[in-house]
């Protein structure tokens, strides 16, 4: 996209930005209140977003339940649901420039990334689950003579999804696509910082043929909308990506209401182990990506790098050089390939406090400065911290920004002990030329995904989720269908 073309599309996207909720169609929130979507790129107000209320949640749930029980979507053939989601994938691609701009304006990621990765990934997710559904078949297990049993996968009913701001549309698709293709009705609460693309997706879903109300989007605060969904007795399942603190709160809400099914992808503090026999140049380049891509606002970011002591100094120099590729710049510049803005000034304040804390106890090896670009101060340089005491809380606290700690180790046992010394268990990476060590160490790491000689490996075909306080349940792959369905046994006695 050229700068002139971008300017034209930006003007169109801003004029078309619609912050109204979507419940059987566009609607104002029942309370009549809104909140501003302020872009961290340059501080402009992009749109006023409906601040939904408990009454709006109740309405969305009633609509979702009515449509589910009507069978208009839940009882539609797999071929029909497949065709609708395939058409939706095509509409996402046809509207990619508008959606990419919404992502960039809302949360600050470079347009080069939202247009080439996030939006294509969203379309690919809907297409993958659409193509999967007619390959899923019922089971006929072994039973005694004179009987036959069928084990079928049944949709749960009404699913609530609470999604984060770091990948607004792509992570929403991870949840919406498998839930919808199974026949569920879904109510989506996007993050307050990034509601626009989710609202636009609801428009496109109806255009694709999804019955209006099967997918509702209710923007608003977690305190009001999120809690109301989590406590609602007519919501059958809730899927969430966000912080561990909120995930714990959702468990309480579900337990105090109807024991709804939960899928929680929560925090992380992932490690990256670099052994002395690794390709250090490649490991450093990938480590910079794993720590600083998307401004470090990634739940599985490899924010703790552990390096064999014999190559520690060499690796640090290579990492500092590689980090220059993630220097902040104007996210609306289509030629900019580095980092963008953090999601808002408040979050940037939090990251800068962490950097100040690190400087007080360790060494800022490179980076660490806050920058003002296009009038916004939500930009922070990639920051490498060394010499941080092993008992320092930053080895365990998720910062969710461009800050990485680098620590030496002596031997496999110490490396594994340091890597596993966390409350989380979402992801880990390791670098070695020794195949035996790769298998040995990967088996000992407590992580839902272990990437060997790469970082943060991810695919539609592989499950994503964690252990410990990183949550439970899995996004992506055919395993995600388990989040939104239950197995039903029908036994026929005929002999």
C-alpha positions in Angstrom: 0.0 0.0 0.0 1.4 3.4 -1.0 1.3 6.4 1.3 -1.2 8.2 -0.9 -3.4 5.1 -1.1 -3.1 4.7 2.7 -4.2 8.3 3.3 -7.3 7.7 1.1 -8.2 4.5 2.9 -7.6 6.1 6.3 -10.1 8.9 5.5 -12.6 6.3 4.4 -12.1 4.1 7.5 -12.4 7.1 9.9 -15.6 8.3 8.3 -17.1 4.8 8.3 -16.0 3.9 11.9 -19.2 2.8 13.8 -18.9 2.3 17.5 -22.5 1.1 18.1 -23.0 -2.3 19.6 -24.2 -5.2 17.4 -27.2 -7.2 18.8 -29.3 -8.5 15.9 -27.9 -5.4 14.1 -26.3 -2.1 15.0 -27.7 -0.5 18.2 -26.9 2.1 20.8 -26.1 0.9 24.3 -29.2 0.9 26.5 -27.6 3.4 28.9 -26.8 5.9 26.1 -23.2 6.2 27.2 -20.1 5.9 25.1 -16.3 5.9 25.6 -13.7 7.3 23.2 -11.5 5.0 21.1 -8.3 7.0 21.3 -5.5 5.9 19.0 -2.1 5.5 20.6 -0.6 6.3 17.1 -1.2 10.0 17.4 -3.8 10.6 20.1 -6.7 11.1 17.7 -10.2 10.0 18.7 -11.1 7.4 16.2 -14.7 6.8 17.2 -17.1 6.8 20.2 -17.9 3.3 21.3 -21.1 2.2 22.9 -20.6 1.5 26.6 -22.9 -1.5 27.0 -24.7 -2.3 30.2 -26.0 -5.4 32.0 -29.3 -4.9 30.2 -27.5 -5.1 26.9 -25.8 -8.3 27.9 -29.2 -9.7 29.0 -30.7 -8.8 25.6 -27.8 -10.3 23.7 -28.1 -13.6 25.7 -31.8 -13.7 25.1 -31.4 -13.3 21.4 -28.6 -15.8 21.3 -30.6 -18.4 23.2 -33.7 -17.8 21.0 -31.8 -18.3 17.8 -29.9 -21.3 19.1 -33.2 -23.1 20.1 -34.8 -22.1 16.8 -32.2 -24.2 15.0 -31.7 -21.6 12.3 -28.0 -21.9 12.7 -27.5 -24.7 15.3 -29.4 -27.2 13.2 -28.2 -26.0 9.8 -26.2 -28.5 7.8 -22.5 -28.6 8.1 -22.3 -27.7 4.4 -24.4 -24.6 5.0 -22.3 -23.4 8.0 -19.2 -24.1 6.0 -20.4 -22.0 3.1 -21.2 -19.1 5.4 -17.8 -19.1 7.1 -16.0 -19.4 3.8 -17.9 -16.4 2.5 -17.0 -14.5 5.7 -13.3 -15.3 5.2 -13.6 -13.9 1.7 -15.3 -10.7 3.0 -12.6 -10.3 5.5 -10.0 -10.4 2.7 -12.1 -8.0 0.5 -12.2 -5.5 3.4 -8.7 -6.1 4.6 -7.5 -2.5 4.2 -10.3 -1.1 6.3 -9.8 -3.8 9.0 -6.1 -3.4 9.0 -6.4 0.3 9.6 -8.9 -0.3 12.4 -6.4 -2.6 14.1 -3.5 -0.2 13.7 -5.5 2.9 14.9 -6.9 1.1 17.9 -3.8 -0.6 19.3 -0.8 0.9 17.6 0.7 -2.0 15.7 2.4 -1.1 12.4 0.1 -1.2 9.4 2.6 -3.4 7.6 2.0 -6.1 10.2 -1.8 -5.8 10.6 -2.2 -5.9 6.8 0.2 -8.8 6.1 -0.3 -10.9 9.2 -3.3 -10.1 11.4 -6.1 -9.7 8.9 -4.9 -12.5 6.6 -4.6 -14.7 9.7 -8.1 -13.9 10.7 -9.5 -14.9 7.3 -7.4 -18.1 7.3 -8.8 -19.1 10.7 -12.4 -18.8 9.6 -11.5 -20.7 6.4 -9.6 -23.5 8.3 -12.5 -24.2 10.7 -15.0 -24.0 7.8 -13.1 -26.7 5.9 -12.7 -28.8 9.1 -16.3 -29.2 10.0 -17.4 -31.8 7.4 -14.4 -33.9 8.3 -15.6 -34.4 11.8 -17.7 -37.5 12.2 -19.6 -39.3 15.0 -18.0 -42.3 16.7 -19.5 -45.8 16.9 -17.6 -47.4 19.8 -17.5 -51.1 20.6 -20.5 -52.2 22.7 -21.9 -55.7 23.7 -23.8 -57.7 21.0 -27.3 -56.5 20.5 -26.5 -52.9 21.1 -25.1 -50.0 19.2 -23.9 -46.6 20.5 -23.3 -43.3 18.8 -21.1 -40.7 20.3 -21.9 -37.3 18.8 -20.3 -33.8 19.3 -23.1 -31.4 20.3 -22.8 -27.6 20.4 -23.1 -26.2 23.9 -25.6 -23.4 23.1 -24.6 -19.8 24.1 -20.9 -19.0 24.2 -19.4 -15.8 25.5 -15.9 -14.7 24.3 -13.8 -12.1 26.0 -10.8 -11.1 23.9 -7.7 -9.0 24.3 -6.4 -5.9 22.5 -3.0 -7.1 21.3 -4.4 -9.2 18.4 -8.0 -7.8 18.4 -9.4 -9.6 15.4 -7.1 -12.6 15.0 -7.6 -13.9 18.6 -11.3 -13.2 18.3 -11.3 -15.5 15.2 -9.5 -18.2 17.2 -12.7 -18.4 19.4 -15.5 -17.4 17.0 -14.6 -19.7 14.2 -14.7 -23.0 16.1 -17.7 -21.9 18.2 -19.8 -20.8 15.3 -18.9 -23.7 12.9 -20.3 -26.1 15.6 -23.6 -24.2 15.6 -23.3 -22.2 18.8 -24.5 -18.6 19.3 -21.7 -16.3 20.4 -21.5 -13.1 22.3 -18.2 -11.3 21.9 -16.9 -8.7 24.3 -13.8 -7.1 22.8 -11.2 -5.1 24.8 -12.2 -1.5 25.4 -9.0 -0.4 23.6 -9.8 -2.3 20.4 -13.5 -2.7 19.6 -13.9 -1.3 16.1 -12.7 -4.3 14.1 -14.9 -6.8 16.1 -17.9 -4.6 15.5 -17.2 -4.4 11.8 -16.7 -8.2 11.7 -20.3 -8.6 13.0 -21.5 -6.6 10.0 -19.5 -8.8 7.6 -20.8 -12.0 9.3 -24.4 -11.0 8.6 -23.5 -10.1 5.0 -22.0 -13.6 4.7 -25.3 -15.2 5.7 -24.9 -15.7 9.4 -28.4 -15.1 10.9 -28.4 -11.7 12.7 -28.1 -12.3 16.5 -26.1 -15.6 16.2 -23.1 -13.3 16.7 -23.5 -10.3 19.0 -20.7 -7.8 19.9 -21.2 -6.0 23.2 -18.3 -3.5 23.8 -17.8 -2.1 27.3 -15.8 -2.6 30.4 -14.8 -5.9 31.9 -16.2 -4.8 35.3 -19.7 -4.4 33.8 -20.0 -6.4 30.5 -17.3 -9.1 31.2 -18.6 -9.8 34.7 -22.2 -9.9 33.5 -21.3 -12.5 30.9 -19.3 -14.5 33.4 -22.2 -14.6 35.9 -25.0 -15.0 33.4 -27.0 -18.2 34.1 -27.9 -18.7 30.5 -24.4 -18.5 29.1 -23.2 -22.1 28.7 -19.5 -21.5 28.1 -17.0 -18.6 28.4 -13.7 -18.4 26.5 -11.1 -15.8 27.6 -7.7 -14.5 26.6 -6.1 -12.0 29.0 -4.4 -11.6 32.3 -4.2 -14.3 35.0 -5.8 -12.0 37.5 -9.0 -11.6 35.4 -8.9 -15.4 34.6 -9.1 -16.1 38.3 -12.0 -13.7 38.7 -13.9 -15.4 35.9 -13.5 -18.8 37.7 -15.1 -17.3 40.7 -18.0 -15.8 38.6 -18.6 -19.1 36.9 -18.5 -21.0 40.1 -20.9 -18.7 41.8 -23.4 -18.8 38.9 -24.1 -21.8 36.7 -20.7 -23.6 36.5 -20.4 -22.6 32.9 -17.6 -24.2 30.8 -14.4 -22.1 30.9 -11.5 -21.9 28.5 -8.8 -19.5 29.9 -5.7 -18.5 28.1 -4.0 -16.3 30.7 -0.6 -14.7 31.4 2.9 -15.9 30.6 6.5 -15.3 31.3 8.1 -17.4 28.7 11.8 -18.4 28.6 14.2 -18.8 25.7 17.2 -21.1 26.4 20.3 -20.6 24.2 23.0 -23.3 24.5 26.6 -22.8 23.5 26.4 -25.0 20.4 23.5 -23.0 18.9 23.7 -20.8 15.8 24.1 -17.7 17.8 23.5 -15.2 15.0 20.1 -16.8 14.1 19.2 -17.4 17.8 19.8 -13.7 18.5 17.7 -12.5 15.6 14.9 -14.8 16.5 15.2 -13.9 20.2 14.7 -10.2 19.3 11.6 -11.2 17.4 10.3 -13.3 20.3 10.8 -10.5 22.8 10.0 -7.3 20.8 7.6 -8.2 18.0 4.2 -6.5 18.4 5.9 -4.1 20.9 6.4 -7.1 23.2 2.6 -7.2 23.7 2.4 -10.9 23.2 1.2 -13.4 25.9 3.8 -15.9 24.8 6.6 -13.4 24.4 10.0 -14.9 25.2 10.8 -12.2 27.8 13.4 -14.2 29.8 16.4 -15.2 27.8 18.8 -17.7 29.4 22.2 -18.1 27.8 25.1 -20.5 28.4 27.7 -18.5 30.2 30.5 -19.3 27.7 28.7 -17.5 24.9 26.8 -14.9 27.1 28.8 -11.8 26.1 28.8 -12.7 22.4 25.1 -13.4 22.4 24.2 -10.1 24.2 26.1 -8.1 21.6 24.2 -10.0 18.8 20.9 -9.5 20.5 21.4 -5.7 21.0 22.2 -5.4 17.3 19.2 -7.5 16.3 16.9 -5.3 18.6 17.6 -2.3 16.3 15.2 -3.9 13.8 12.4 -3.3 16.3 12.9 0.5 16.8 9.6 2.3 17.1 8.2 4.3 14.3 5.0 5.7 12.9 2.6 2.7 12.6 0.8 4.4 9.7 3.9 4.5 7.6 3.5 1.5 5.3 7.2 1.2 4.8 7.9 1.0 8.6 8.9 -2.6 9.6 9.9 -2.0 13.2 7.7 -1.6 16.3 4.7 0.7 16.7 3.0 2.3 19.7 2.0 0.5 22.9 -1.7 0.3 23.2 -2.1 3.4 25.3 -0.2 5.9 27.5 -1.3 4.2 30.7 0.2 0.9 29.6 3.4 2.7 28.4 3.6 4.2 31.9 3.4 0.7 33.4 6.2 -0.5 31.1 8.4 2.5 32.0 8.0 1.8 35.7 9.2 -1.8 35.1 12.2 -0.4 33.1 13.0 2.0 36.0 12.7 -0.9 38.5 15.1 -2.9 36.4 17.6 0.0 36.1 17.6 0.3 39.9 18.5 -3.4 40.4 20.3 -4.4 37.2 21.8 -2.9 34.1 20.0 -1.4 31.0 22.2 -2.9 28.4 20.4 -1.1 25.5 17.2 0.8 24.9 15.0 1.9 27.7 13.9 5.3 26.4 10.4 6.5 25.9 9.8 8.4 22.6 7.3 10.8 21.3 6.2 10.2 17.7 3.3 12.0 15.9 2.5 13.7 19.2 2.0 10.5 21.1 4.4 9.3 23.9 3.2 5.7 23.8 6.4 4.5 22.1 9.2 2.7 24.0 12.5 1.4 22.7 13.3 -2.3 22.8 15.0 -2.7 26.2 17.6 -5.4 27.2 18.2 -5.8 30.9 21.2 -7.7 32.4 22.6 -8.4 35.9 19.2 -8.6 37.4 19.3 -10.6 40.7 17.6 -14.0 40.3 15.1 -13.2 43.1 14.0 -10.0 41.4 10.3 -9.9 40.7 10.8 -8.9 37.0 11.9 -12.5 36.4 8.4 -13.6 37.3 6.1 -10.6 36.5 4.5 -10.2 33.1 5.4 -6.8 31.7 3.7 -7.1 28.3 6.0 -4.7 26.7 9.4 -4.4 25.0 11.5 -5.5 27.9 13.6 -8.6 28.1 16.0 -10.0 30.8 19.1 -11.9 29.9 20.6 -14.3 32.4 23.6 -16.7 32.2 23.4 -20.3 33.2 25.8 -23.2 33.8 24.6 -26.5 32.5 21.2 -28.0 31.5 19.9 -28.5 35.0 20.3 -24.9 35.9 18.8 -23.7 32.6 15.7 -25.9 33.1 15.4 -24.9 36.8 15.6 -21.2 35.8 13.1 -21.6 33.0 10.6 -23.4 35.1 10.9 -21.0 38.0 7.7 -19.2 37.2 4.0 -19.5 38.0 3.2 -19.7 34.3 3.6 -22.4 31.6 2.5 -21.0 28.3 5.6 -21.2 26.0 9.3 -21.8 25.9 12.1 -21.9 23.2 15.4 -23.6 23.1 18.4 -23.4 20.8 20.9 -26.2 20.4 22.6 -28.2 17.6 22.4 -31.4 19.8 19.3 -33.4 18.9 19.5 -35.4 22.1 19.6 -32.2 24.2 16.7 -30.7 22.3 14.5 -33.7 23.1 15.8 -34.0 26.7 15.3 -30.3 27.6 12.0 -29.9 25.8 10.6 -32.8 27.8 11.6 -31.1 31.0 10.2 -27.6 30.2 6.8 -26.8 31.7 5.1 -25.1 28.7 2.2 -25.6 26.4 4.4 -25.0 23.4 8.1 -25.6 23.2 9.8 -24.2 20.1 13.2 -25.8 19.2 15.6 -23.7 17.1 12.8 -21.1 16.6 10.6 -19.0 18.8 6.9 -18.9 19.5 6.0 -21.4 16.9 2.3 -21.2 16.0 0.0 -22.8 13.5 -3.7 -23.3 12.9 -3.0 -27.1 13.0 -1.4 -27.1 16.5 -3.1 -26.3 19.8 -2.1 -23.2 21.8 -2.5 -22.8 25.5 -0.6 -23.4 28.7 -0.1 -25.0 32.1 -0.1 -23.7 35.6 -1.4 -20.1 35.9 -1.3 -19.7 32.1 -4.8 -21.3 32.1 -6.4 -24.3 30.6 -8.1 -25.3 27.4 -6.6 -24.8 23.9 -7.1 -22.4 21.1 -6.4 -23.4 17.5 -6.3 -26.9 15.9 -9.2 -29.4 16.0 -8.7 -29.5 19.8 -10.4 -26.1 20.0 -13.7 -27.8 19.1 -13.6 -29.3 22.6 -14.1 -25.8 24.1 -17.5 -25.3 22.5 -19.0 -28.8 22.4 -19.9 -31.8 24.5 -19.9 -35.5 23.7 -23.4 -37.1 23.7 -23.8 -40.8 23.8 -27.0 -42.4 22.4 -27.3 -46.1 23.1 -29.6 -48.4 21.1 -30.5 -51.8 22.6 -31.8 -53.9 19.8 -31.2 -57.4 20.8 
